[in-house]
């Protein structure tokens, strides 16, 4: 299970319940007398900016608060905070409680799908999410599931799953696959540099000296990989043993280095290129990737084809259940918005004002047309709105 599937598990709660608890000062919006503060907005907005493609492109969205990129994210964050408040109030109104057992069972279910606790922790690390934040999101997810179950009994039959499978057959095709095992000697230059730089013993050490230490450590790692390779080629039957004893990929090491079948796109290019060029039952030379040095044992090949329904039935059912849950919540949110009393204490955060600013941007910047939030222009009647002068 990859990270996308893992975090799809939390799609509902992260979409609707992102955020933290803050002191109720600097109120900018009131939702049925519940405060949304400037601190809450700033925190969620900063997270949205940091995870956006604009940040990855080096664009400073916050530089121009009248720019369409800033206004687009502002519109989205305001909507999320209002929805979050409405949902929290509904959960409290229905007296929905969760226990430690509820969250433990949900966490166990996710770890089982991922494969192991080690792999789960690795995915969290890759996505920059702390264990504490994930547990908070998980608690929100469990609450949401209980809320959905109160609203509607979501059922997905095998017939529903088969219908989806037939109508989306292209989604279940796969390209050529290779089954391989590997031994990883971890050697990421940036991680080594960061570790050395943060070591108090290296305080005051120049960048050149740090780089020299990095190079020495990489050389030691490479030498170890060479020795393991010699042993593996000398007696291939010992590959599983060598993987368990030497591989820094903790998850696959427990399986003797076995990675199962994978497509070319699932692996980093150097690794995929080597694995797909090997004949079954052959051991590669040392392959360097961003993760370090790999020794690859090719085991089998599988020609392109299509996953049978029985193999993907569980995944399809889970997907359809999730879609049904989202629909139930969307309907609830629309209903709550129509009934809500929303006071924009700071008029700058009124979605109507934000949309007007976006439309002005659209006149001078064609790209801004894509930024206008479609939900804000829907035909749904607006909630009761008051602006505090």
Legacy VTK file of the C-alpha trace (Angstrom):
# vtk DataFile Version 3.0
C-alpha trace
ASCII
DATASET POLYDATA
POINTS 389 float
0.000 0.000 0.000
1.551 3.317 -0.976
1.365 6.660 0.801
-1.455 7.919 -1.442
-3.666 5.011 -0.397
-2.739 5.496 3.238
-3.678 9.148 3.323
-6.805 8.540 1.272
-7.915 6.669 4.399
-7.961 10.014 6.157
-9.387 11.954 3.214
-12.592 12.983 4.958
-11.150 14.216 8.231
-8.126 15.982 6.778
-10.374 17.775 4.316
-12.885 18.903 6.891
-11.184 18.888 10.282
-7.698 20.255 9.627
-6.475 22.655 12.239
-5.786 22.972 15.946
-7.256 24.578 19.029
-6.295 28.187 19.702
-7.065 30.909 22.209
-10.309 32.604 21.221
-8.743 35.985 20.489
-8.609 38.002 17.281
-11.896 36.536 16.084
-12.419 36.974 12.338
-15.543 34.812 11.826
-18.298 33.502 14.091
-20.161 30.337 13.114
-23.268 29.912 15.275
-21.397 31.864 17.986
-18.305 29.650 17.715
-15.187 31.710 17.046
-12.717 31.276 14.203
-9.573 33.240 15.004
-6.862 34.927 13.008
-4.389 32.443 14.533
-6.385 29.511 13.191
-6.551 31.052 9.738
-2.819 31.865 9.706
-1.857 28.342 10.784
-3.990 26.555 8.171
-3.073 29.081 5.486
0.660 28.549 6.123
0.188 24.792 5.832
-1.732 25.216 2.571
1.009 27.443 1.160
3.767 25.065 2.265
2.154 22.034 0.628
1.150 23.805 -2.585
2.867 23.473 -5.951
3.545 27.220 -5.806
5.858 26.722 -2.833
7.697 23.945 -4.696
8.115 26.351 -7.630
9.604 28.988 -5.340
6.624 31.375 -5.661
5.984 33.516 -2.573
2.178 33.435 -2.405
2.083 35.609 0.734
4.048 38.432 -0.881
0.974 39.968 -2.518
-2.217 39.699 -0.456
-4.229 41.144 -3.316
-2.822 38.666 -5.829
-5.042 35.923 -7.216
-2.895 33.078 -5.794
-3.202 34.485 -2.286
-6.926 35.128 -2.712
-7.503 31.630 -4.108
-5.921 29.962 -1.073
-7.610 32.420 1.272
-10.993 31.490 -0.194
-10.261 27.780 0.258
-9.009 28.115 3.844
-11.979 30.237 4.923
-14.346 27.612 3.515
-12.456 24.793 5.263
-12.535 26.581 8.623
-16.272 27.252 8.374
-16.966 23.628 7.432
-14.711 22.436 10.262
-16.648 24.529 12.757
-20.036 23.313 11.498
-18.988 19.663 11.602
-17.497 19.974 15.086
-20.718 21.537 16.329
-22.760 18.723 14.777
-20.521 16.081 16.392
-20.936 17.796 19.766
-24.694 18.151 19.259
-25.010 14.414 18.603
-22.776 13.683 21.601
-20.408 11.540 19.531
-17.604 10.138 21.675
-14.683 7.897 20.790
-12.565 5.619 22.934
-8.909 4.662 22.858
-10.019 1.258 21.622
-11.754 2.911 18.644
-8.595 4.705 17.557
-6.342 1.714 18.309
-8.496 -0.514 16.094
-8.455 2.048 13.278
-4.677 2.425 13.555
-4.202 -1.345 13.516
-6.364 -1.593 10.401
-4.230 1.022 8.615
-0.943 -0.603 9.645
-2.241 -3.991 8.428
-3.033 -2.447 5.040
0.407 -0.829 4.825
2.165 -4.056 5.734
4.059 -3.245 8.911
4.555 -0.616 11.597
8.010 0.137 10.165
6.538 0.832 6.713
3.804 2.946 8.276
6.374 5.086 10.139
8.424 5.378 6.961
5.399 6.721 5.046
4.707 9.276 7.794
8.326 10.422 7.607
8.247 10.687 3.805
5.156 12.894 4.021
6.513 15.070 6.835
3.754 14.104 9.281
4.447 13.541 12.959
2.984 10.578 14.808
1.105 12.973 17.123
-0.506 14.838 14.208
-1.485 11.577 12.522
-3.141 10.321 15.714
-5.106 13.584 15.974
-6.256 13.239 12.358
-7.139 9.624 13.084
-9.332 10.626 16.031
-11.127 13.090 13.759
-11.554 10.333 11.165
-13.155 7.977 13.686
-15.544 10.737 14.781
-16.462 11.382 11.169
-17.161 7.705 10.573
-19.455 7.609 13.583
-21.233 10.713 12.336
-21.697 9.164 8.878
-23.050 5.949 10.387
-25.647 7.992 12.275
-26.682 9.815 9.116
-26.867 6.869 6.740
-25.985 3.203 6.592
-23.451 3.135 3.756
-23.527 -0.269 2.057
-21.602 -1.355 -1.043
-22.660 -4.663 -2.586
-20.522 -7.003 -4.673
-22.719 -6.058 -7.635
-21.781 -2.397 -7.098
-18.097 -3.324 -7.017
-18.396 -5.450 -10.186
-20.203 -2.641 -11.989
-17.401 -0.216 -11.103
-14.790 -2.774 -12.188
-16.426 -3.216 -15.613
-16.953 0.493 -16.197
-13.369 1.321 -15.178
-11.495 -1.692 -16.518
-8.645 0.508 -17.748
-7.787 1.467 -14.179
-6.891 -2.139 -13.393
-4.499 -2.782 -16.235
-0.837 -3.072 -15.336
2.395 -2.840 -17.273
5.241 -5.340 -17.265
6.328 -6.225 -13.742
9.418 -7.664 -12.137
9.725 -9.503 -8.874
13.005 -8.820 -7.104
14.747 -8.787 -3.766
17.337 -6.280 -2.695
19.871 -5.441 -0.039
20.068 -1.732 0.725
23.074 -0.099 2.311
21.543 3.282 3.169
23.691 6.189 2.007
21.838 9.430 1.415
24.409 12.275 1.267
21.936 14.930 2.444
20.784 12.878 5.415
24.374 12.142 6.409
25.270 15.837 6.109
22.261 16.861 8.201
23.132 14.291 10.862
26.763 15.447 11.040
25.828 19.140 11.041
23.399 18.694 13.957
25.950 16.739 16.008
27.214 18.987 18.878
30.673 17.461 18.382
30.817 19.161 14.957
29.894 22.631 16.212
32.090 25.202 14.506
33.301 22.743 11.878
33.486 24.272 8.387
31.279 23.197 5.493
34.327 21.794 3.736
35.194 19.606 6.734
31.587 18.415 7.027
31.607 17.498 3.331
34.863 15.613 3.823
33.263 13.607 6.629
30.248 12.921 4.406
32.522 11.618 1.651
34.340 9.351 4.117
31.071 7.910 5.427
29.825 7.304 1.881
33.078 5.508 1.084
32.613 3.274 4.152
29.043 2.480 3.073
30.190 1.646 -0.465
32.924 -0.621 0.846
30.364 -2.503 2.931
28.108 -2.880 -0.135
31.036 -4.298 -2.119
31.765 -6.897 0.557
28.113 -7.982 0.731
28.013 -8.215 -3.066
31.005 -10.537 -3.102
29.314 -12.825 -0.573
26.004 -12.764 -2.476
27.590 -13.650 -5.816
29.761 -16.298 -4.216
26.689 -18.099 -2.859
23.329 -16.736 -4.182
21.423 -19.125 -1.912
22.526 -16.942 1.022
20.888 -13.785 -0.398
17.926 -13.906 2.003
20.235 -14.357 4.983
22.467 -11.515 3.842
19.436 -9.251 3.380
18.150 -9.971 6.886
21.576 -9.281 8.370
22.689 -6.291 6.295
19.814 -4.481 4.547
18.795 -1.070 5.876
15.341 -1.489 4.312
13.814 -2.855 7.513
10.498 -3.850 5.927
11.872 -5.958 3.070
14.794 -7.240 5.183
12.304 -9.207 7.286
11.207 -10.913 4.064
14.759 -11.720 3.048
14.845 -8.613 0.853
11.746 -9.584 -1.163
9.912 -6.611 -2.717
7.261 -8.634 -4.534
6.172 -7.679 -8.051
6.465 -4.027 -9.060
6.168 -1.928 -12.211
8.885 0.337 -13.531
7.043 3.445 -12.333
6.934 2.240 -8.742
10.696 2.446 -8.270
13.288 5.198 -8.621
14.851 5.216 -12.086
18.326 3.722 -11.327
16.747 0.831 -9.422
14.015 0.198 -12.025
16.498 0.346 -14.921
18.719 -2.278 -13.313
15.898 -4.592 -12.191
14.141 -4.580 -15.574
17.382 -5.216 -17.472
18.245 -8.323 -15.443
17.374 -11.902 -16.271
15.626 -13.949 -13.562
17.925 -15.501 -10.956
20.740 -13.022 -11.549
22.374 -10.609 -9.111
23.170 -7.048 -10.161
26.308 -5.048 -9.620
25.966 -2.238 -7.048
23.191 0.187 -8.046
23.237 3.677 -6.567
20.000 5.561 -5.954
19.042 8.517 -3.711
18.488 5.939 -0.953
21.952 4.431 -1.117
23.584 1.330 -2.591
21.415 -1.580 -3.765
22.251 -5.177 -4.593
19.363 -6.603 -6.611
18.349 -10.221 -7.097
15.899 -10.524 -10.008
13.462 -13.382 -9.408
10.624 -13.367 -11.914
8.862 -11.355 -14.628
5.195 -10.748 -15.360
3.871 -9.510 -18.697
1.395 -6.641 -18.856
-2.199 -7.616 -18.119
-5.210 -6.808 -15.958
-5.864 -7.477 -12.296
-8.742 -9.948 -11.818
-11.832 -8.658 -10.033
-11.358 -10.910 -6.992
-7.926 -9.432 -6.348
-9.127 -5.804 -6.358
-12.642 -6.317 -4.952
-11.692 -5.215 -1.422
-9.947 -2.098 -2.698
-12.897 -1.157 -4.931
-15.389 -1.698 -2.101
-13.359 0.534 0.227
-13.156 3.222 -2.453
-16.902 3.164 -3.123
-17.649 3.260 0.603
-15.390 6.288 0.970
-17.110 8.033 -1.943
-20.525 7.327 -0.424
-19.383 8.682 2.948
-18.103 11.865 1.333
-21.453 12.323 -0.429
-23.331 11.920 2.852
-21.086 14.546 4.443
-21.430 16.924 1.505
-25.202 16.777 1.840
-24.945 17.394 5.575
-22.604 20.347 5.065
-24.940 21.954 2.544
-27.805 21.585 4.996
-25.791 22.995 7.908
-24.611 25.950 5.822
-28.204 26.879 4.914
-29.206 26.864 8.593
-26.067 28.501 9.960
-25.671 31.998 11.289
-22.279 33.142 10.083
-20.933 36.513 11.156
-17.874 37.871 9.355
-16.386 39.930 12.176
-13.599 40.941 9.822
-15.270 41.668 6.439
-12.012 40.830 4.635
-12.796 37.154 5.260
-16.281 37.244 3.769
-16.214 34.803 0.806
-18.359 37.250 -1.182
-15.657 39.908 -0.831
-12.919 37.425 -1.694
-14.817 36.309 -4.797
-15.312 39.903 -5.907
-11.562 40.480 -5.582
-10.879 37.324 -7.594
-13.234 38.459 -10.339
-11.397 41.765 -10.555
-8.168 39.835 -10.927
-9.737 37.759 -13.692
-10.321 40.855 -15.785
-6.620 41.706 -15.839
-5.161 38.187 -15.509
-6.661 35.283 -17.536
-5.045 32.756 -15.164
-7.128 34.135 -12.319
-10.287 32.758 -13.939
-9.148 29.279 -12.929
-8.665 30.452 -9.359
-12.277 31.384 -8.688
-13.718 28.853 -6.281
-16.596 27.082 -8.132
-18.361 26.132 -4.911
-18.572 29.796 -3.907
-20.545 30.540 -7.073
-23.019 27.695 -6.773
-26.762 28.203 -6.862
-27.059 27.064 -3.239
-28.688 29.799 -1.131
-26.145 31.564 1.064
-26.283 31.184 4.853
-27.350 34.059 7.066
-24.434 36.475 6.866
-23.622 39.467 8.989
-20.631 41.779 8.698
-19.446 43.502 11.825
-18.542 47.093 11.066
LINES 1 390
389 0 1 2 3 4 5 6 7 8 9 10 11 12 13 14 15 16 17 18 19 20 21 22 23 24 25 26 27 28 29 30 31 32 33 34 35 36 37 38 39 40 41 42 43 44 45 46 47 48 49 50 51 52 53 54 55 56 57 58 59 60 61 62 63 64 65 66 67 68 69 70 71 72 73 74 75 76 77 78 79 80 81 82 83 84 85 86 87 88 89 90 91 92 93 94 95 96 97 98 99 100 101 102 103 104 105 106 107 108 109 110 111 112 113 114 115 116 117 118 119 120 121 122 123 124 125 126 127 128 129 130 131 132 133 134 135 136 137 138 139 140 141 142 143 144 145 146 147 148 149 150 151 152 153 154 155 156 157 158 159 160 161 162 163 164 165 166 167 168 169 170 171 172 173 174 175 176 177 178 179 180 181 182 183 184 185 186 187 188 189 190 191 192 193 194 195 196 197 198 199 200 201 202 203 204 205 206 207 208 209 210 211 212 213 214 215 216 217 218 219 220 221 222 223 224 225 226 227 228 229 230 231 232 233 234 235 236 237 238 239 240 241 242 243 244 245 246 247 248 249 250 251 252 253 254 255 256 257 258 259 260 261 262 263 264 265 266 267 268 269 270 271 272 273 274 275 276 277 278 279 280 281 282 283 284 285 286 287 288 289 290 291 292 293 294 295 296 297 298 299 300 301 302 303 304 305 306 307 308 309 310 311 312 313 314 315 316 317 318 319 320 321 322 323 324 325 326 327 328 329 330 331 332 333 334 335 336 337 338 339 340 341 342 343 344 345 346 347 348 349 350 351 352 353 354 355 356 357 358 359 360 361 362 363 364 365 366 367 368 369 370 371 372 373 374 375 376 377 378 379 380 381 382 383 384 385 386 387 388
